[in-house]
Amino acid sequence: MKKKTFAWSLVVLFFCAGCSQPLRTLMELGGEQKAQQAYVRQKQARFEALLRDIERQRLLPGLRKERVVARYGEPVLTEGGVFLYRDPVDFVGAKKVYLEFNDRDLLDSIKVTGHES
């Protein structure tokens, strides 16, 4: 009887050991998804703050590039002296903000295109 119980204990142990790695992988994946969702929420909040500040005329020419990045995060695209900001998820037909900086890294112009879905 003890041998049978011991044998079954070994079978259960090997079964659990075989399942533990996939279970750990699923748990890690869930943690990564939460981190990704938090990242997207943060990017969306910063983009909404940018749109709100433009609408309320709080973002004005003359602001230093570093201050813009500190407040609104890294742009989606930087080409020359132009920054592109947009929603991190909804990028077809959504609003896009182009911020153009001069050679002294000061904000020169603000252009908002597109519309909200």
SULSULZI-V121612 format. One record per backbone hydrogen bond with DSSP energy under -1.0 kcal/mol. NH is the residue of the N-H (numbers start at 1). CO is the residue of the C=O. If there is no record, write none. Layout:
# SULSULZI-V121612
NH | CO
NH | CO
This chain:
# SULSULZI-V121612
5 | 1
6 | 2
7 | 3
8 | 4
9 | 5
10 | 6
11 | 7
12 | 8
13 | 9
14 | 10
15 | 11
16 | 12
17 | 13
18 | 14
19 | 15
20 | 16
23 | 19
24 | 20
25 | 21
26 | 22
27 | 23
28 | 24
29 | 25
30 | 26
31 | 27
32 | 28
33 | 29
34 | 30
35 | 31
36 | 32
37 | 33
38 | 34
39 | 35
40 | 36
41 | 37
42 | 38
43 | 39
44 | 40
45 | 41
46 | 42
47 | 43
48 | 44
49 | 45
50 | 46
51 | 47
52 | 48
53 | 49
54 | 50
55 | 51
56 | 52
57 | 54
58 | 53
59 | 53
62 | 107
63 | 60
65 | 105
68 | 64
69 | 65
70 | 66
71 | 67
72 | 68
73 | 69
76 | 84
77 | 84
79 | 82
82 | 79
83 | 99
84 | 77
85 | 97
91 | 89
96 | 113
97 | 85
98 | 111
99 | 83
100 | 109
101 | 81
102 | 106
105 | 102
107 | 63
108 | 100
109 | 100
111 | 98
113 | 96
115 | 93
